[in-house]
Every structure is written in structure tokens, then in C-alpha cells.
Amino acid sequence: MKFVSPEYLAELEQIEVAEFEEFEYVVLKVYEEITSEEMPLIEGTNPCQPVGENWKEEELKILFPKLVKKYW
């Protein structure tokens, strides 16, 4: 897997946050309409703990200088 530095985000134009939370519920509603039952929960494969190296807020200027300059 190729690692891409989060610093590339500083080069993107800032856009407004788009939220489409309503779409998350479409599958659940359709499943219930078709089966007349609640959709069973599916266990995710997400890790229980964050992965990667730990960092402190004070280190952000060193770790991500472009992002700090643009958004801090």
C-alpha cells in the first residue's frame, strides 16, 4: 500500500463541508420495507484503537507544517 502524506490536503481548494447523513439510512429503510424486519447489524472490521504513531498537539507544526499554516 502506498502512503500519501496528509500534507497534500493543504494544496486543495477549501470546500464547504457536505453532509449526506440521510443517505446512510436509505439502505436500512429499504431493507425494512422489503422484509418487514430490521436490518441485522454487521460487525465492522475497524480497529478498536487508532492505528499509526501517537502524536501530541504541540507537534503538529513539525509534523504537518503546510496544514497548520493553512488551517490553524
TIVO-2410 file (N, C-alpha, C; in nm, 3 decimals):
# residues 72
REC num residu      c1      c2      c3 atome chaine
REC   1      M   0.084  -0.117   0.000     N      A
REC   1      M   0.000   0.000   0.000    CA      A
REC   1      M   0.089   0.124   0.000     C      A
REC   2      K   0.055   0.219  -0.083     N      A
REC   2      K   0.133   0.342  -0.094    CA      A
REC   2      K   0.085   0.443   0.010     C      A
REC   3      F   0.178   0.500   0.083     N      A
REC   3      F   0.146   0.602   0.183    CA      A
REC   3      F   0.146   0.739   0.118     C      A
REC   4      V   0.043   0.815   0.143     N      A
REC   4      V   0.034   0.952   0.094    CA      A
REC   4      V   0.030   1.044   0.215     C      A
REC   5      S   0.116   1.142   0.215     N      A
REC   5      S   0.122   1.236   0.327    CA      A
REC   5      S  -0.004   1.320   0.331     C      A
REC   6      P  -0.060   1.341   0.449     N      A
REC   6      P  -0.177   1.429   0.462    CA      A
REC   6      P  -0.147   1.573   0.421     C      A
REC   7      E  -0.021   1.608   0.407     N      A
REC   7      E   0.016   1.744   0.368    CA      A
REC   7      E  -0.041   1.783   0.232     C      A
REC   8      Y  -0.072   1.685   0.147     N      A
REC   8      Y  -0.127   1.718   0.015    CA      A
REC   8      Y  -0.262   1.789   0.029     C      A
REC   9      L  -0.331   1.770   0.142     N      A
REC   9      L  -0.460   1.835   0.163    CA      A
REC   9      L  -0.447   1.987   0.166     C      A
REC  10      A  -0.331   2.037   0.203     N      A
REC  10      A  -0.310   2.182   0.207    CA      A
REC  10      A  -0.312   2.243   0.067     C      A
REC  11      E  -0.288   2.162  -0.035     N      A
REC  11      E  -0.285   2.212  -0.172    CA      A
REC  11      E  -0.425   2.219  -0.234     C      A
REC  12      L  -0.523   2.155  -0.171     N      A
REC  12      L  -0.658   2.154  -0.225    CA      A
REC  12      L  -0.729   2.284  -0.192     C      A
REC  13      E  -0.820   2.324  -0.280     N      A
REC  13      E  -0.901   2.441  -0.252    CA      A
REC  13      E  -0.996   2.405  -0.139     C      A
REC  14      Q  -1.023   2.500  -0.055     N      A
REC  14      Q  -1.114   2.476   0.056    CA      A
REC  14      Q  -1.257   2.468   0.005     C      A
REC  15      I  -1.328   2.365   0.044     N      A
REC  15      I  -1.467   2.350   0.003    CA      A
REC  15      I  -1.554   2.344   0.128     C      A
REC  16      E  -1.680   2.375   0.109     N      A
REC  16      E  -1.772   2.365   0.221    CA      A
REC  16      E  -1.795   2.218   0.252     C      A
REC  17      V  -1.820   2.190   0.375     N      A
REC  17      V  -1.844   2.052   0.416    CA      A
REC  17      V  -1.981   2.008   0.367     C      A
REC  18      A  -1.982   1.895   0.299     N      A
REC  18      A  -2.108   1.839   0.252    CA      A
REC  18      A  -2.143   1.721   0.342     C      A
REC  19      E  -2.263   1.723   0.393     N      A
REC  19      E  -2.306   1.615   0.479    CA      A
REC  19      E  -2.426   1.546   0.417     C      A
REC  20      F  -2.418   1.416   0.408     N      A
REC  20      F  -2.525   1.338   0.349    CA      A
REC  20      F  -2.566   1.225   0.443     C      A
REC  21      E  -2.582   1.261   0.570     N      A
REC  21      E  -2.617   1.161   0.670    CA      A
REC  21      E  -2.746   1.088   0.633     C      A
REC  22      E  -2.838   1.158   0.567     N      A
REC  22      E  -2.965   1.096   0.532    CA      A
REC  22      E  -2.947   0.973   0.445     C      A
REC  23      F  -2.845   0.973   0.360     N      A
REC  23      F  -2.821   0.859   0.270    CA      A
REC  23      F  -2.780   0.734   0.346     C      A
REC  24      E  -2.725   0.751   0.464     N      A
REC  24      E  -2.684   0.635   0.541    CA      A
REC  24      E  -2.804   0.551   0.582     C      A
REC  25      Y  -2.919   0.612   0.589     N      A
REC  25      Y  -3.038   0.543   0.636    CA      A
REC  25      Y  -3.122   0.482   0.523     C      A
REC  26      V  -3.089   0.512   0.399     N      A
REC  26      V  -3.168   0.462   0.287    CA      A
REC  26      V  -3.168   0.310   0.285     C      A
REC  27      V  -3.054   0.248   0.300     N      A
REC  27      V  -3.044   0.103   0.296    CA      A
REC  27      V  -3.129   0.040   0.406     C      A
REC  28      L  -3.121   0.098   0.526     N      A
REC  28      L  -3.199   0.044   0.638    CA      A
REC  28      L  -3.349   0.052   0.610     C      A
REC  29      K  -3.393   0.166   0.559     N      A
REC  29      K  -3.535   0.184   0.532    CA      A
REC  29      K  -3.584   0.090   0.422     C      A
REC  30      V  -3.506   0.077   0.315     N      A
REC  30      V  -3.545  -0.012   0.206    CA      A
REC  30      V  -3.549  -0.157   0.253     C      A
REC  31      Y  -3.450  -0.198   0.330     N      A
REC  31      Y  -3.447  -0.334   0.382    CA      A
REC  31      Y  -3.573  -0.361   0.466     C      A
REC  32      E  -3.608  -0.267   0.552     N      A
REC  32      E  -3.726  -0.284   0.636    CA      A
REC  32      E  -3.854  -0.289   0.553     C      A
REC  33      E  -3.862  -0.207   0.448     N      A
REC  33      E  -3.982  -0.207   0.363    CA      A
REC  33      E  -3.997  -0.340   0.291     C      A
REC  34      I  -3.886  -0.396   0.245     N      A
REC  34      I  -3.892  -0.520   0.168    CA      A
REC  34      I  -3.914  -0.641   0.257     C      A
REC  35      T  -3.846  -0.646   0.371     N      A
REC  35      T  -3.851  -0.765   0.456    CA      A
REC  35      T  -3.945  -0.753   0.575     C      A
REC  36      S  -3.990  -0.634   0.604     N      A
REC  36      S  -4.070  -0.606   0.725    CA      A
REC  36      S  -3.993  -0.641   0.853     C      A
REC  37      E  -3.862  -0.642   0.846     N      A
REC  37      E  -3.775  -0.668   0.961    CA      A
REC  37      E  -3.666  -0.562   0.966     C      A
REC  38      E  -3.609  -0.547   1.085     N      A
REC  38      E  -3.494  -0.457   1.096    CA      A
REC  38      E  -3.373  -0.523   1.034     C      A
REC  39      M  -3.290  -0.443   0.972     N      A
REC  39      M  -3.168  -0.496   0.912    CA      A
REC  39      M  -3.073  -0.539   1.024     C      A
REC  40      P  -3.017  -0.661   1.013     N      A
REC  40      P  -2.925  -0.706   1.118    CA      A
REC  40      P  -2.797  -0.623   1.120     C      A
REC  41      L  -2.742  -0.605   1.237     N      A
REC  41      L  -2.616  -0.532   1.249    CA      A
REC  41      L  -2.502  -0.616   1.193     C      A
REC  42      I  -2.414  -0.552   1.123     N      A
REC  42      I  -2.298  -0.620   1.066    CA      A
REC  42      I  -2.174  -0.569   1.140     C      A
REC  43      E  -2.099  -0.659   1.196     N      A
REC  43      E  -1.977  -0.622   1.267    CA      A
REC  43      E  -1.876  -0.565   1.168     C      A
REC  44      G  -1.821  -0.450   1.199     N      A
REC  44      G  -1.722  -0.387   1.113    CA      A
REC  44      G  -1.583  -0.444   1.138     C      A
REC  45      T  -1.493  -0.414   1.049     N      A
REC  45      T  -1.356  -0.460   1.063    CA      A
REC  45      T  -1.264  -0.347   1.108     C      A
REC  46      N  -1.323  -0.239   1.158     N      A
REC  46      N  -1.241  -0.127   1.203    CA      A
REC  46      N  -1.166  -0.166   1.329     C      A
REC  47      P  -1.044  -0.117   1.343     N      A
REC  47      P  -0.968  -0.148   1.464    CA      A
REC  47      P  -1.032  -0.083   1.586     C      A
REC  48      C  -1.015  -0.146   1.701     N      A
REC  48      C  -1.071  -0.091   1.826    CA      A
REC  48      C  -0.995   0.034   1.870     C      A
REC  49      Q  -0.869   0.042   1.835     N      A
REC  49      Q  -0.785   0.155   1.871    CA      A
REC  49      Q  -0.732   0.220   1.744     C      A
REC  50      P  -0.703   0.349   1.749     N      A
REC  50      P  -0.642   0.415   1.632    CA      A
REC  50      P  -0.509   0.347   1.596     C      A
REC  51      V  -0.478   0.347   1.469     N      A
REC  51      V  -0.352   0.289   1.424    CA      A
REC  51      V  -0.255   0.401   1.390     C      A
REC  52      G  -0.130   0.368   1.382     N      A
REC  52      G  -0.028   0.467   1.349    CA      A
REC  52      G   0.044   0.513   1.473     C      A
REC  53      E   0.125   0.614   1.454     N      A
REC  53      E   0.205   0.665   1.566    CA      A
REC  53      E   0.127   0.770   1.645     C      A
REC  54      N   0.145   0.767   1.776     N      A
REC  54      N   0.084   0.869   1.860    CA      A
REC  54      N   0.154   1.003   1.840     C      A
REC  55      W   0.078   1.112   1.855     N      A
REC  55      W   0.136   1.246   1.844    CA      A
REC  55      W   0.064   1.337   1.943     C      A
REC  56      K   0.129   1.448   1.970     N      A
REC  56      K   0.072   1.548   2.059    CA      A
REC  56      K   0.042   1.674   1.978     C      A
REC  57      E  -0.056   1.750   2.023     N      A
REC  57      E  -0.097   1.870   1.950    CA      A
REC  57      E   0.020   1.966   1.929     C      A
REC  58      E   0.109   1.972   2.026     N      A
REC  58      E   0.225   2.062   2.014    CA      A
REC  58      E   0.316   2.023   1.898     C      A
REC  59      E   0.309   1.900   1.852     N      A
REC  59      E   0.396   1.851   1.745    CA      A
REC  59      E   0.340   1.878   1.605     C      A
REC  60      L   0.217   1.928   1.596     N      A
REC  60      L   0.154   1.945   1.465    CA      A
REC  60      L   0.232   2.037   1.373     C      A
REC  61      K   0.288   2.145   1.426     N      A
REC  61      K   0.364   2.239   1.342    CA      A
REC  61      K   0.484   2.170   1.277     C      A
REC  62      I   0.538   2.072   1.343     N      A
REC  62      I   0.653   1.998   1.289    CA      A
REC  62      I   0.605   1.888   1.194     C      A
REC  63      L   0.500   1.817   1.232     N      A
REC  63      L   0.451   1.705   1.153    CA      A
REC  63      L   0.382   1.749   1.024     C      A
REC  64      F   0.301   1.855   1.032     N      A
REC  64      F   0.221   1.898   0.917    CA      A
REC  64      F   0.227   2.049   0.899     C      A
REC  65      P   0.343   2.104   0.865     N      A
REC  65      P   0.356   2.250   0.858    CA      A
REC  65      P   0.262   2.317   0.758     C      A
REC  66      K   0.239   2.255   0.643     N      A
REC  66      K   0.151   2.317   0.543    CA      A
REC  66      K   0.007   2.323   0.593     C      A
REC  67      L  -0.038   2.216   0.654     N      A
REC  67      L  -0.175   2.214   0.706    CA      A
REC  67      L  -0.194   2.312   0.819     C      A
REC  68      V  -0.095   2.321   0.908     N      A
REC  68      V  -0.104   2.415   1.019    CA      A
REC  68      V  -0.108   2.558   0.967     C      A
REC  69      K  -0.025   2.586   0.869     N      A
REC  69      K  -0.021   2.721   0.812    CA      A
REC  69      K  -0.155   2.759   0.749     C      A
REC  70      K  -0.218   2.663   0.682     N      A
REC  70      K  -0.342   2.692   0.611    CA      A
REC  70      K  -0.464   2.695   0.702     C      A
REC  71      Y  -0.470   2.605   0.799     N      A
REC  71      Y  -0.594   2.589   0.875    CA      A
REC  71      Y  -0.584   2.629   1.022     C      A
REC  72      W  -0.468   2.660   1.075     N      A
REC  72      W  -0.457   2.690   1.216    CA      A
REC  72      W  -0.468   2.837   1.242     C      A
***
